[in-house]
Amino acid sequence: MSTNTAAGTGARKEARPGVGYTLDGNVAVIELRRPSAGNALDVTLRHGLFAALRRVRSDGEQVRSVLLTAQGRHFCFGQDLKEHAQALEDKSGSAFAIVRGEYNPLVEELHDLKQPVVAAIEGACVGAGLGLALCADLRVAAERARFSTAFTGIGLAADSGLSGALVDAVGASRAAELMLLGDRFDTESAQRWGLVHRVVPDGFAAAEGLSLARRLAAGPTAAYAEVKALLRSAGGASLTNVLEREAAAQERLGRTEDHHSAVHAFLAARQPSFTGR
């Protein structure tokens, strides 16, 4: 995982070709493992990543947060253009079937996880790689990471949910600039625009990402799931709808062990312990 491995020595590892799945306590660490190609998303990485995300679901309450990271110097170059060029030659009529058939389900699976997701970004994070990173709830980036939408540079528009995610994150005007011009931007700009939440020295994104994921895993994960749902449904909603969704979420959380034990802990002047129940 970049320079510093995020998984602890006692972690359980479940390797798949191209993608690593590791349980570090209650953190599911999903690692892209194609560093020689900048972790470009070929069929092996796409299928492996989808399988890892489904594994998060099947592991259930054992997973309380997720870290998405990558081996080597780069997070993700986006779609493997060599594979794409071959698909254009072999079967140009269906070369873009993977958008609906693979990218869309992959992004939906990542987007819909109830657990908080942290992305740890080193080096290049472009195209569909940026789309995947923006599916995370929090992003940690190395100082010299670099970002680009990239699609218009090869005569395309966007996929991987990037257009919607950018508008949500930076607003329509900035999103238009980033997508139409496709210029590369650095970590400082990404943090200033709200795309990156923590900046660390190069080589330490995975370690900081794991630290953040462990903190989230120890927190009130039932409340985090409700927060994610509220934030995802807030765009364009009326004030009445927002207030009603918040009230319903508070009622559900008010019945949890986490809430009751935390109130008692607060009154007793001690730190609460959360179980996600």
Rosetta silent file (secondary structure, phi, psi, omega in degrees, C-alpha in Angstrom):
SEQUENCE: MSTNTAAGTGARKEARPGVGYTLDGNVAVIELRRPSAGNALDVTLRHGLFAALRRVRSDGEQVRSVLLTAQGRHFCFGQDLKEHAQALEDKSGSAFAIVRGEYNPLVEELHDLKQPVVAAIEGACVGAGLGLALCADLRVAAERARFSTAFTGIGLAADSGLSGALVDAVGASRAAELMLLGDRFDTESAQRWGLVHRVVPDGFAAAEGLSLARRLAAGPTAAYAEVKALLRSAGGASLTNVLEREAAAQERLGRTEDHHSAVHAFLAARQPSFTGR
SCORE:     score description
SCORE:     0.000 S_00000001
   1 L     0.000   95.473 -174.487    0.000    0.000    0.000 S_00000001
   2 L    50.998 -135.686 -178.709    2.010    2.855   -1.302 S_00000001
   3 L   -84.522  -37.267 -176.206    5.131    3.151    0.835 S_00000001
   4 L  -112.779  122.762  179.833    3.609    2.167    4.165 S_00000001
   5 L   -68.204  141.800 -177.897    1.351   -0.860    4.396 S_00000001
   6 L   -90.068  -24.860 -174.364   -1.963   -0.173    6.097 S_00000001
   7 L   -80.016  139.122  177.914   -2.774   -3.681    7.269 S_00000001
   8 L   -75.356  165.724 -175.302   -1.626   -4.773   10.695 S_00000001
   9 L   -69.251  -22.917 -179.747    0.438   -7.901   11.213 S_00000001
  10 L   -95.089   10.102 -174.925   -2.499   -9.788   12.731 S_00000001
  11 L   -74.516  152.728  176.503   -4.900   -8.968    9.911 S_00000001
  12 E   -92.461  127.539 -175.407   -6.723  -11.678    7.918 S_00000001
  13 E  -110.660  140.883  179.793   -5.922  -11.522    4.220 S_00000001
  14 E  -135.297   91.803 -172.475   -8.090  -12.681    1.340 S_00000001
  15 E   -83.973  142.347  170.324   -6.259  -12.067   -1.925 S_00000001
  16 E  -127.625  151.963  177.967   -7.889  -11.852   -5.343 S_00000001
  17 L   -56.419  119.682  176.815   -6.046  -11.287   -8.617 S_00000001
  18 L    88.361  -19.940 -177.506   -5.533   -7.561   -8.896 S_00000001
  19 E  -139.479  133.026  175.863   -7.349   -6.612   -5.681 S_00000001
  20 E  -101.888  140.195  175.088   -6.508   -7.253   -2.043 S_00000001
  21 E  -125.363  118.017 -177.207   -9.110   -7.619    0.676 S_00000001
  22 E  -129.930  135.500  171.561   -7.833   -7.448    4.248 S_00000001
  23 E   -97.796  111.358  174.419   -9.646   -7.268    7.546 S_00000001
  24 E  -103.610   92.614 -171.325   -7.660   -5.078    9.923 S_00000001
  25 L    63.793 -120.193  178.673   -9.802   -5.420   13.024 S_00000001
  26 L  -102.585   15.444  177.247  -13.141   -4.010   11.924 S_00000001
  27 E  -103.432  123.838  171.962  -11.688   -2.121    8.949 S_00000001
  28 E   -87.003  115.670  179.397  -12.009   -3.682    5.497 S_00000001
  29 E   -99.455  115.246  179.094   -8.915   -2.627    3.551 S_00000001
  30 E  -108.634  121.283 -172.091   -9.471   -2.864   -0.206 S_00000001
  31 E  -123.547  123.281  171.723   -6.279   -2.414   -2.197 S_00000001
  32 E   -72.008  130.428 -174.179   -5.850   -2.054   -5.956 S_00000001
  33 L  -127.761   69.871  173.408   -2.832   -4.176   -6.885 S_00000001
  34 L  -143.517   55.834 -170.736   -1.667   -3.356  -10.387 S_00000001
  35 H   -63.236  -29.704 -177.695    1.111   -0.865   -9.666 S_00000001
  36 H   -66.409  -19.947  178.597    3.071   -1.484  -12.874 S_00000001
  37 H  -113.639   22.201 -179.913    0.122   -0.058  -14.836 S_00000001
  38 L    63.653   25.684 -178.158   -0.731    2.738  -12.400 S_00000001
  39 L    56.099   33.909  174.131   -3.628    0.597  -11.149 S_00000001
  40 L   -60.984  143.630 -170.898   -5.463    1.223  -14.422 S_00000001
  41 E   -85.527   88.648  171.089   -8.838   -0.472  -14.310 S_00000001
  42 L   -87.173 -177.102 -175.967   -8.669   -3.525  -16.553 S_00000001
  43 H   -60.819  -35.662 -179.026  -11.205   -6.336  -16.391 S_00000001
  44 H   -65.542  -45.245  179.450   -9.326   -8.039  -13.537 S_00000001
  45 H   -68.184  -40.614 -179.864   -9.329   -4.953  -11.321 S_00000001
  46 H   -61.740  -48.449 -178.459  -12.944   -4.097  -12.122 S_00000001
  47 H   -68.810  -38.900  179.408  -14.201   -7.578  -11.302 S_00000001
  48 H   -66.188  -38.354  179.013  -11.916   -7.914   -8.290 S_00000001
  49 H   -67.938  -41.796  177.894  -13.013   -4.587   -6.859 S_00000001
  50 H   -61.527  -42.823  178.987  -16.671   -5.451   -7.294 S_00000001
  51 H   -63.064  -38.718  179.061  -16.097   -8.795   -5.551 S_00000001
  52 H   -65.013  -40.410  178.564  -14.296   -7.057   -2.670 S_00000001
  53 H   -66.170  -37.031  175.954  -17.196   -4.635   -2.204 S_00000001
  54 H   -67.370  -31.196  177.128  -19.648   -7.525   -2.147 S_00000001
  55 H   -65.118  -36.974  175.363  -17.398   -9.146    0.458 S_00000001
  56 H   -56.825  -45.166  179.148  -17.860   -6.059    2.646 S_00000001
  57 H   -62.830  -45.442 -176.296  -21.595   -6.683    2.512 S_00000001
  58 H   -69.317  -27.305  177.000  -21.279  -10.397    3.256 S_00000001
  59 H   -75.562  -12.327  169.412  -18.965   -9.758    6.216 S_00000001
  60 H    56.913 -131.302 -174.125  -21.804   -7.722    7.714 S_00000001
  61 H   -66.721  -14.076  177.917  -21.318   -6.266   11.190 S_00000001
  62 H   -64.564  -28.096  178.964  -17.715   -7.451   11.245 S_00000001
  63 L   -99.988  120.213 -178.662  -16.885   -4.499    8.954 S_00000001
  64 L  -113.233  -10.641  170.674  -17.424   -1.109   10.566 S_00000001
  65 E  -160.454  166.358 -175.274  -15.455    1.052    8.098 S_00000001
  66 E  -132.340  137.974  172.480  -13.705    0.665    4.739 S_00000001
  67 E  -115.706  125.156  175.007  -10.351    1.895    3.415 S_00000001
  68 E  -107.059  119.427 -175.447   -9.851    2.080   -0.364 S_00000001
  69 E  -144.503 -172.631 -175.233   -6.197    2.344   -1.305 S_00000001
  70 E  -153.263  149.944  175.277   -3.676    1.171   -3.905 S_00000001
  71 L   -77.897  152.211  170.848   -0.225   -0.308   -4.264 S_00000001
  72 L    86.716 -161.027 -171.603    2.624    1.623   -5.767 S_00000001
  73 L   -83.496  -14.586 -173.536    3.109    5.266   -6.720 S_00000001
  74 L  -130.734  147.409  176.426   -0.380    5.942   -8.076 S_00000001
  75 L   -72.777  -59.363 -179.734   -3.941    5.542   -6.896 S_00000001
  76 E  -168.956  128.440  177.211   -5.571    4.893  -10.265 S_00000001
  77 L   -79.530   -2.379 -174.208   -5.048    5.961  -13.890 S_00000001
  78 L    89.486 -156.338 -179.705   -8.713    5.255  -14.667 S_00000001
  79 E   -58.468  140.373  174.858   -9.784    2.876  -17.434 S_00000001
  80 L   -69.543  108.989 -174.830   -7.006    0.789  -18.990 S_00000001
  81 H   -73.042  -25.652  174.565   -6.712    2.461  -22.399 S_00000001
  82 H   -65.214  -44.438  177.136   -4.795   -0.462  -23.932 S_00000001
  83 H   -62.937  -41.468 -179.215   -7.708   -2.737  -23.088 S_00000001
  84 H   -65.094  -43.354  179.336  -10.133   -0.110  -24.372 S_00000001
  85 H   -61.214  -39.631  177.711   -8.257    0.335  -27.659 S_00000001
  86 H   -65.173  -39.099  178.031   -8.326   -3.412  -28.200 S_00000001
  87 H   -64.918  -36.782  177.714  -12.072   -3.466  -27.487 S_00000001
  88 H   -63.726  -37.322  179.490  -12.605   -0.712  -30.065 S_00000001
  89 H   -73.563  -42.077 -173.438  -10.775   -2.809  -32.654 S_00000001
  90 H   -77.039  -42.523 -173.039  -12.377   -6.105  -31.756 S_00000001
  91 H  -154.445   69.078 -172.924  -15.999   -5.107  -31.167 S_00000001
  92 H   -58.387  -28.687 -179.079  -16.464   -1.372  -31.464 S_00000001
  93 H   -67.255  -23.102 -177.584  -20.244   -1.668  -31.174 S_00000001
  94 H  -120.579   12.190 -177.361  -20.000   -3.026  -27.622 S_00000001
  95 L   -61.020  -26.056 -178.165  -16.788   -1.398  -26.385 S_00000001
  96 L  -100.854    9.964  177.092  -18.814    0.837  -24.077 S_00000001
  97 H   -64.213  -24.153 -179.079  -21.031   -1.922  -22.708 S_00000001
  98 H   -68.216  -19.625  178.780  -18.748   -2.043  -19.665 S_00000001
  99 H   -63.173  -54.667  178.135  -20.036    1.379  -18.557 S_00000001
 100 H   -74.734  -35.674 -173.177  -23.525    0.032  -17.847 S_00000001
 101 H   -80.558  -28.520 -175.009  -22.426   -3.539  -17.267 S_00000001
 102 H  -126.218  -51.944 -176.930  -19.439   -3.000  -14.956 S_00000001
 103 H   -64.970  -45.872 -178.033  -18.711    0.611  -13.980 S_00000001
 104 H   -61.312  -48.936  176.563  -22.256    1.538  -13.039 S_00000001
 105 H   -61.516  -36.027 -179.927  -22.797   -1.490  -10.719 S_00000001
 106 H   -63.830  -47.967 -179.973  -19.321   -0.964   -9.243 S_00000001
 107 H   -65.386  -41.313  178.343  -19.946    2.693   -8.417 S_00000001
 108 H   -62.279  -39.914  179.533  -23.426    1.932   -7.052 S_00000001
 109 H   -63.940  -44.277  179.191  -22.006   -0.804   -4.811 S_00000001
 110 H   -68.253  -43.472 -178.398  -19.333    1.525   -3.412 S_00000001
 111 H   -62.450  -36.135 -172.059  -21.720    4.467   -3.108 S_00000001
 112 L   -89.007   -0.843  178.010  -24.347    2.417   -1.243 S_00000001
 113 L   -58.503  135.248  178.535  -22.104    0.974    1.483 S_00000001
 114 L   -77.031  -26.950 -179.895  -23.522    1.812    4.897 S_00000001
 115 L   -74.234  147.887  173.175  -20.065    1.875    6.469 S_00000001
 116 L   -64.188  139.064 -176.850  -17.980    5.063    6.221 S_00000001
 117 E  -117.442  131.039  176.657  -15.436    4.791    3.401 S_00000001
 118 E  -114.026  132.145  173.778  -12.006    6.440    3.370 S_00000001
 119 E  -106.290  133.118  178.578   -9.934    6.733    0.176 S_00000001
 120 E  -111.177  119.295 -167.070   -6.143    7.030    0.464 S_00000001
 121 E  -118.996  120.655  169.861   -4.628    8.672   -2.610 S_00000001
 122 L  -115.263  149.331  171.405   -1.011    8.714   -3.763 S_00000001
 123 L    60.290 -137.409 -174.072    0.163    9.969   -7.141 S_00000001
 124 E   -79.738  137.225  176.202   -2.287   10.079  -10.044 S_00000001
 125 E  -139.933   93.288 -169.217   -6.028    9.909   -9.465 S_00000001
 126 E  -133.885  159.193  174.977   -7.697   10.517  -12.806 S_00000001
 127 L    55.861 -129.028  179.118  -10.769    9.667  -14.847 S_00000001
 128 H   -62.728  -25.703  175.150  -12.677    6.720  -13.439 S_00000001
 129 H   -63.638  -40.064  175.732  -10.101    6.598  -10.620 S_00000001
 130 H   -67.111  -38.804  176.063  -11.264   10.050   -9.526 S_00000001
 131 H   -58.483  -43.846  178.286  -14.852    8.856   -9.822 S_00000001
 132 H   -64.194  -43.829 -179.561  -14.107    5.968   -7.453 S_00000001
 133 H   -60.527  -36.714 -178.338  -12.308    8.255   -4.991 S_00000001
 134 H   -75.307  -10.500  171.845  -15.285   10.608   -4.915 S_00000001
 135 H   -73.938  -21.003  179.435  -17.528    7.717   -3.877 S_00000001
 136 L   -71.377  156.909  178.824  -15.652    7.700   -0.559 S_00000001
 137 L   -82.038  -33.546  178.853  -16.941    9.744    2.353 S_00000001
 138 E  -135.171  145.208 -178.871  -13.486   11.042    3.312 S_00000001
 139 E  -129.047  130.189  174.504  -10.320   11.353    1.238 S_00000001
 140 E  -109.238  131.534 -178.545   -6.689   11.465    2.377 S_00000001
 141 E  -130.488  145.778  173.820   -4.150   12.566   -0.234 S_00000001
 142 E   -72.565  155.747 -175.159   -0.389   12.760   -0.417 S_00000001
 143 L   -56.763  -36.998 -176.757    1.148   16.193   -0.903 S_00000001
 144 L  -104.109   20.236  171.781    2.183   15.480   -4.487 S_00000001
 145 L   -63.982  155.570  178.910   -0.930   13.605   -5.570 S_00000001
 146 E  -139.593  150.549 -170.126   -2.471   14.930   -8.761 S_00000001
 147 E  -132.857  152.217  172.741   -5.978   14.792  -10.126 S_00000001
 148 E  -164.509  146.314  173.651   -7.778   15.206  -13.438 S_00000001
 149 L   -72.517  -38.652  167.688  -11.159   14.360  -14.912 S_00000001
 150 L    73.259  -24.938 -168.553   -9.269   13.366  -18.099 S_00000001
 151 H   -61.486  -44.901 -176.835  -12.276   12.248  -20.170 S_00000001
 152 H   -66.041  -20.853  177.515  -12.451   15.138  -22.673 S_00000001
 153 H   -65.073  -20.725  175.622   -8.767   14.596  -23.432 S_00000001
 154 H  -117.297   23.755  173.847   -9.750   11.388  -25.225 S_00000001
 155 L    74.049   26.955  178.199  -12.974   12.738  -26.687 S_00000001
 156 L  -121.117  176.389 -176.898  -15.342   11.407  -24.033 S_00000001
 157 L  -103.739  -78.390 -179.607  -17.615   13.005  -21.406 S_00000001
 158 L  -169.333  154.286  166.980  -17.741   11.163  -18.064 S_00000001
 159 L  -147.659 -168.173  179.420  -18.650    7.931  -16.343 S_00000001
 160 L    61.713   22.901  178.620  -18.256    6.435  -12.856 S_00000001
 161 L    72.955   11.410 -171.278  -20.655    9.040  -11.488 S_00000001
 162 H   -63.803  -40.367 -176.907  -17.991   11.709  -11.856 S_00000001
 163 H   -62.206  -45.867  178.896  -20.244   14.471  -13.236 S_00000001
 164 H   -68.091  -41.068 -178.448  -22.724   14.235  -10.364 S_00000001
 165 H   -64.554  -39.647  179.787  -20.053   13.781   -7.704 S_00000001
 166 H   -67.782  -43.110  177.847  -18.131   16.847   -8.864 S_00000001
 167 H   -60.032  -43.197  178.355  -21.212   19.061   -8.950 S_00000001
 168 H   -62.260  -38.995 -172.713  -22.082   17.908   -5.420 S_00000001
 169 H   -82.706  -40.785 -171.521  -18.530   18.483   -4.178 S_00000001
 170 H  -123.495   -3.259 -178.477  -17.437   21.705   -5.874 S_00000001
 171 L    91.350  160.141 -173.738  -20.558   23.181   -7.503 S_00000001
 172 H   -64.582  -38.430 -176.562  -21.660   23.363  -11.124 S_00000001
 173 H   -66.439  -50.278  178.846  -19.312   26.173  -12.162 S_00000001
 174 H   -65.113  -39.261  179.115  -16.100   24.572  -10.893 S_00000001
 175 H   -60.693  -39.336  178.129  -17.238   21.150  -12.153 S_00000001
 176 H   -61.869  -42.887  178.575  -17.703   22.618  -15.647 S_00000001
 177 H   -61.680  -47.713 -175.885  -14.152   23.969  -15.594 S_00000001
 178 H   -66.899  -35.710 -176.723  -12.669   20.691  -14.386 S_00000001
 179 H   -85.066  -38.375 -179.155  -14.600   18.552  -16.848 S_00000001
 180 H   -72.486  -46.247 -178.261  -14.455   20.736  -19.968 S_00000001
 181 H   -81.932  -33.038  178.818  -10.784   21.721  -19.721 S_00000001
 182 L    67.411   18.500 -178.256   -9.596   18.522  -18.074 S_00000001
 183 L   -66.473  148.459  175.352   -6.601   20.307  -16.567 S_00000001
 184 L   -72.468  141.274  174.184   -4.546   18.564  -13.933 S_00000001
 185 E  -132.089  154.968 -171.889   -4.897   19.978  -10.419 S_00000001
 186 E   -97.247  178.502 -177.102   -2.845   19.391   -7.298 S_00000001
 187 H   -64.534  -37.312  179.680   -3.610   18.348   -3.740 S_00000001
 188 H   -60.095  -45.100  177.725   -3.581   21.932   -2.474 S_00000001
 189 H   -65.675  -43.353 -179.291   -6.341   22.874   -4.925 S_00000001
 190 H   -60.215  -38.982  177.543   -8.246   19.682   -4.209 S_00000001
 191 H   -70.045  -40.480 -179.714   -8.219   20.444   -0.487 S_00000001
 192 H   -62.772  -34.414 -179.249   -9.206   24.066   -1.041 S_00000001
 193 L   -85.937   -4.772  178.511  -12.199   22.946   -3.133 S_00000001
 194 L    89.935    9.558  178.949  -13.273   20.340   -0.574 S_00000001
 195 L   -82.203  -23.915 -179.634  -12.320   17.269   -2.609 S_00000001
 196 L  -123.706  136.902 -176.084   -9.604   16.235   -0.123 S_00000001
 197 L  -102.800  -29.707  177.713  -10.027   16.241    3.655 S_00000001
 198 E  -134.873  141.178  176.405   -6.520   15.387    4.923 S_00000001
 199 E  -120.295  133.261 -176.735   -3.093   16.000    3.357 S_00000001
 200 E  -134.047  163.299  175.976   -0.053   13.972    4.373 S_00000001
 201 L   -59.561  154.318  178.643    3.557   13.571    3.198 S_00000001
 202 L   -55.546  138.141  179.350    4.075   11.360    0.161 S_00000001
 203 L    91.849   -5.102 -175.276    4.012    7.680    1.035 S_00000001
 204 L  -117.763    9.891 -178.704    1.793    8.081    4.088 S_00000001
 205 H   -64.136  -42.928 -178.874   -1.714    8.287    2.614 S_00000001
 206 H   -64.481  -42.040 -179.312   -2.508    4.632    3.356 S_00000001
 207 H   -65.196  -43.384  178.307   -1.263    4.872    6.947 S_00000001
 208 H   -68.700  -37.990  177.223   -3.245    8.045    7.635 S_00000001
 209 H   -62.246  -40.440  178.308   -6.253    6.589    5.854 S_00000001
 210 H   -66.347  -40.628  177.673   -6.119    3.494    8.027 S_00000001
 211 H   -59.143  -43.082  179.197   -5.833    5.605   11.168 S_00000001
 212 H   -67.484  -41.525  178.884   -8.926    7.522   10.135 S_00000001
 213 H   -64.965  -37.377  177.013  -10.784    4.330    9.201 S_00000001
 214 H   -65.040  -39.918  177.459   -9.927    2.781   12.578 S_00000001
 215 H   -60.835  -44.508  178.599  -11.277    5.864   14.331 S_00000001
 216 H   -65.206  -38.941 -179.173  -14.511    5.581   12.374 S_00000001
 217 H   -63.509  -27.315  179.022  -14.718    1.838   13.051 S_00000001
 218 L   -87.182   -2.098 -175.400  -14.622    2.567   16.785 S_00000001
 219 L   -95.115 -171.067 -177.960  -17.387    5.139   16.487 S_00000001
 220 L   -78.682   83.197 -171.364  -21.207    5.045   16.343 S_00000001
 221 H   -65.975  -27.849  174.823  -21.495    3.243   13.012 S_00000001
 222 H   -64.516  -40.774  176.976  -25.298    3.120   13.116 S_00000001
 223 H   -66.728  -39.078  178.537  -25.281    6.916   13.352 S_00000001
 224 H   -60.704  -41.485  179.601  -22.720    7.129   10.550 S_00000001
 225 H   -61.235  -40.785  178.371  -24.990    5.085    8.271 S_00000001
 226 H   -67.792  -38.705  177.541  -27.858    7.487    8.979 S_00000001
 227 H   -60.997  -45.750  179.287  -25.595   10.502    8.362 S_00000001
 228 H   -59.110  -44.767 -179.626  -24.561    9.061    4.991 S_00000001
 229 H   -63.567  -41.367  179.399  -28.185    8.487    4.013 S_00000001
 230 H   -64.278  -44.605 -179.061  -29.173   12.008    5.068 S_00000001
 231 H   -65.129  -40.257 -178.129  -26.342   13.633    3.141 S_00000001
 232 H   -69.090  -26.948 -176.920  -27.000   11.596    0.009 S_00000001
 233 H   -97.074   -2.590 -172.669  -30.699   12.497    0.011 S_00000001
 234 H   -75.758  -30.967 -175.750  -30.289   16.185    0.898 S_00000001
 235 L   -60.872  120.380  178.224  -29.519   17.536   -2.570 S_00000001
 236 L    79.037   -4.323 -179.382  -32.579   19.246   -4.007 S_00000001
 237 L   -76.478  149.380  176.733  -34.809   18.157   -1.151 S_00000001
 238 L   -73.603  160.971  177.305  -37.207   20.637    0.387 S_00000001
 239 H   -58.693  -40.579  179.681  -36.706   21.821    3.944 S_00000001
 240 H   -59.756  -43.684  179.215  -39.825   19.891    4.984 S_00000001
 241 H   -66.842  -41.121  178.202  -38.406   16.662    3.561 S_00000001
 242 H   -60.769  -46.690 -179.390  -35.005   17.233    5.161 S_00000001
 243 H   -61.956  -40.203 -179.469  -36.587   17.862    8.555 S_00000001
 244 H   -67.885  -42.240  178.477  -38.763   14.756    8.273 S_00000001
 245 H   -64.175  -39.977  177.655  -35.834   12.513    7.263 S_00000001
 246 H   -63.966  -43.556 -179.642  -33.770   13.867   10.150 S_00000001
 247 H   -62.345  -42.311  179.566  -36.613   13.270   12.609 S_00000001
 248 H   -65.153  -40.110  178.538  -37.071    9.701   11.382 S_00000001
 249 H   -64.314  -43.023  179.042  -33.321    9.037   11.630 S_00000001
 250 H   -62.898  -38.349  178.194  -33.196   10.404   15.182 S_00000001
 251 H   -64.285  -43.094  178.751  -36.111    8.185   16.185 S_00000001
 252 H   -63.659  -45.991 -179.184  -34.377    5.097   14.777 S_00000001
 253 H   -68.539  -28.862  178.852  -31.074    5.970   16.450 S_00000001
 254 H   -64.179  -17.094  178.289  -32.864    6.776   19.702 S_00000001
 255 L   -94.508    1.405 -176.125  -33.721    3.097   19.995 S_00000001
 256 L   -86.128  154.945  173.836  -30.102    1.919   19.652 S_00000001
 257 H   -62.747  -38.092 -178.690  -27.843    0.639   22.411 S_00000001
 258 H   -56.302  -46.991 -177.836  -25.179    3.081   21.208 S_00000001
 259 H   -64.656  -48.284 -177.030  -27.334    6.113   21.941 S_00000001
 260 H   -63.899  -44.161 -179.197  -28.504    4.954   25.367 S_00000001
 261 H   -67.937  -34.129  179.827  -25.057    3.866   26.527 S_00000001
 262 H   -68.639  -37.541  176.985  -23.473    7.082   25.216 S_00000001
 263 H   -62.959  -45.561  178.938  -25.955    9.238   27.138 S_00000001
 264 H   -63.297  -39.536  178.635  -25.203    7.317   30.336 S_00000001
 265 H   -63.314  -42.960  178.746  -21.469    7.606   29.667 S_00000001
 266 H   -60.431  -44.791 -179.415  -21.767   11.367   29.158 S_00000001
 267 H   -67.224  -27.196  178.847  -23.666   11.777   32.430 S_00000001
 268 L   -92.140    5.411  178.538  -21.045    9.670   34.201 S_00000001
 269 L    57.994   44.198  175.376  -18.216   11.749   32.669 S_00000001
 270 L  -132.737  162.479 -178.127  -16.626    8.783   30.881 S_00000001
 271 L   -72.073  134.557  176.782  -15.880    7.952   27.267 S_00000001
 272 L   -74.361  155.096  174.617  -18.660    6.085   25.435 S_00000001
 273 L  -120.458  126.692 -173.840  -18.057    2.723   23.792 S_00000001
 274 L  -108.378  141.646  179.455  -19.920    2.051   20.565 S_00000001
 275 L  -116.139  -11.162 -176.144  -20.960   -1.311   19.110 S_00000001
 276 L    84.936    8.215 -178.904  -23.040   -0.233   16.133 S_00000001
 277 L  -113.684    0.000    0.000  -26.191   -1.661   17.708 S_00000001
